[in-house]
Amino acid sequence: MEGGRGAILGAGTVHDLRLLLAFRHLYRNIYGDFDYPAARPLVPVVARCVPRAAAEIETFCVMEGLKDSARPRRFPPPA
């Protein structure tokens, strides 16, 4: 992209984040009647989205000189 920067997050990550945001928007005010079966399909979405988003943000930071590429970060951090 000439004269600017490219997207920080990839299309797949944005798609997954929108799925999670839609669920949150729908269920955020009904904690007493939380629909666990409806949330179950989102577990694998979170499992793939969080590490991918972290890696994409880290790549952006390295490309922008905000982070030293010689020190890769592990996600999740070791326990």
C-alpha positions as a LaTeX table, in Angstrom:
\begin{tabular}{lrrr}
\hline
Residue & $x$ (\AA) & $y$ (\AA) & $z$ (\AA) \\
\hline
Met1 & 0.00 & 0.00 & 0.00 \\
Glu2 & 1.71 & 3.14 & $-1.18$ \\
Gly3 & 1.76 & 6.08 & 1.23 \\
Gly4 & 0.14 & 4.13 & 4.06 \\
Arg5 & 0.16 & 0.88 & 5.87 \\
Gly6 & $-1.60$ & $-2.37$ & 5.18 \\
Ala7 & $-4.15$ & $-4.04$ & 7.41 \\
Ile8 & $-2.96$ & $-5.02$ & 10.87 \\
Leu9 & $-5.29$ & $-8.02$ & 11.08 \\
Gly10 & $-5.94$ & $-10.50$ & 8.33 \\
Ala11 & $-9.38$ & $-11.17$ & 6.87 \\
Gly12 & $-9.75$ & $-14.47$ & 8.73 \\
Thr13 & $-8.96$ & $-12.86$ & 12.06 \\
Val14 & $-11.39$ & $-10.02$ & 11.41 \\
His15 & $-14.09$ & $-12.54$ & 10.48 \\
Asp16 & $-13.55$ & $-14.49$ & 13.70 \\
Leu17 & $-13.53$ & $-11.33$ & 15.81 \\
Arg18 & $-16.82$ & $-10.26$ & 14.24 \\
Leu19 & $-18.37$ & $-13.64$ & 15.15 \\
Leu20 & $-17.25$ & $-13.20$ & 18.74 \\
Leu21 & $-18.42$ & $-9.59$ & 18.87 \\
Ala22 & $-21.85$ & $-10.53$ & 17.51 \\
Phe23 & $-22.26$ & $-13.19$ & 20.20 \\
Arg24 & $-21.12$ & $-10.77$ & 22.91 \\
His25 & $-23.53$ & $-8.12$ & 21.68 \\
Leu26 & $-26.43$ & $-10.57$ & 21.72 \\
Tyr27 & $-25.75$ & $-12.12$ & 25.13 \\
Arg28 & $-23.97$ & $-9.45$ & 27.18 \\
Asn29 & $-26.98$ & $-8.44$ & 29.27 \\
Ile30 & $-28.42$ & $-11.88$ & 30.02 \\
Tyr31 & $-25.80$ & $-13.46$ & 32.27 \\
Gly32 & $-28.46$ & $-15.15$ & 34.40 \\
Asp33 & $-29.73$ & $-17.05$ & 31.37 \\
Phe34 & $-26.43$ & $-17.50$ & 29.56 \\
Asp35 & $-26.82$ & $-19.96$ & 26.69 \\
Tyr36 & $-23.82$ & $-22.27$ & 27.09 \\
Pro37 & $-24.80$ & $-24.53$ & 24.18 \\
Ala38 & $-24.92$ & $-21.45$ & 21.90 \\
Ala39 & $-21.46$ & $-20.42$ & 23.11 \\
Arg40 & $-19.88$ & $-23.86$ & 22.61 \\
Pro41 & $-19.24$ & $-23.38$ & 18.83 \\
Leu42 & $-17.26$ & $-20.23$ & 19.62 \\
Val43 & $-14.65$ & $-22.10$ & 21.70 \\
Pro44 & $-12.63$ & $-23.19$ & 18.64 \\
Val45 & $-13.06$ & $-19.70$ & 17.17 \\
Val46 & $-11.41$ & $-18.20$ & 20.26 \\
Ala47 & $-8.74$ & $-20.92$ & 20.27 \\
Arg48 & $-7.64$ & $-20.04$ & 16.73 \\
Cys49 & $-8.36$ & $-16.31$ & 16.79 \\
Val50 & $-6.47$ & $-15.21$ & 19.91 \\
Pro51 & $-3.05$ & $-16.62$ & 18.96 \\
Arg52 & $-3.49$ & $-15.53$ & 15.34 \\
Ala53 & $-4.45$ & $-11.99$ & 16.34 \\
Ala54 & $-1.51$ & $-11.81$ & 18.75 \\
Ala55 & 0.89 & $-12.97$ & 16.02 \\
Glu56 & $-0.53$ & $-10.50$ & 13.49 \\
Ile57 & $-0.28$ & $-7.60$ & 15.94 \\
Glu58 & 3.27 & $-8.62$ & 16.82 \\
Thr59 & 4.20 & $-8.76$ & 13.12 \\
Phe60 & 2.79 & $-5.27$ & 12.67 \\
Cys61 & 4.81 & $-4.00$ & 15.65 \\
Val62 & 8.02 & $-5.51$ & 14.25 \\
Met63 & 7.35 & $-4.04$ & 10.80 \\
Glu64 & 6.72 & $-0.60$ & 12.31 \\
Gly65 & 9.86 & $-0.79$ & 14.46 \\
Leu66 & 7.86 & $-0.90$ & 17.67 \\
Lys67 & 9.27 & $-4.29$ & 18.68 \\
Asp68 & 12.64 & $-5.98$ & 18.28 \\
Ser69 & 12.21 & $-8.98$ & 15.99 \\
Ala70 & 15.12 & $-10.75$ & 17.73 \\
Arg71 & 12.95 & $-11.45$ & 20.75 \\
Pro72 & 9.92 & $-13.45$ & 19.61 \\
Arg73 & 7.09 & $-13.70$ & 22.11 \\
Arg74 & 5.48 & $-17.03$ & 22.86 \\
Phe75 & 1.71 & $-17.18$ & 23.03 \\
Pro76 & 0.42 & $-18.18$ & 25.42 \\
Pro77 & 3.24 & $-17.35$ & 27.83 \\
Pro78 & 4.69 & $-20.34$ & 29.67 \\
Ala79 & 3.00 & $-21.10$ & 33.01 \\
\hline
\end{tabular}
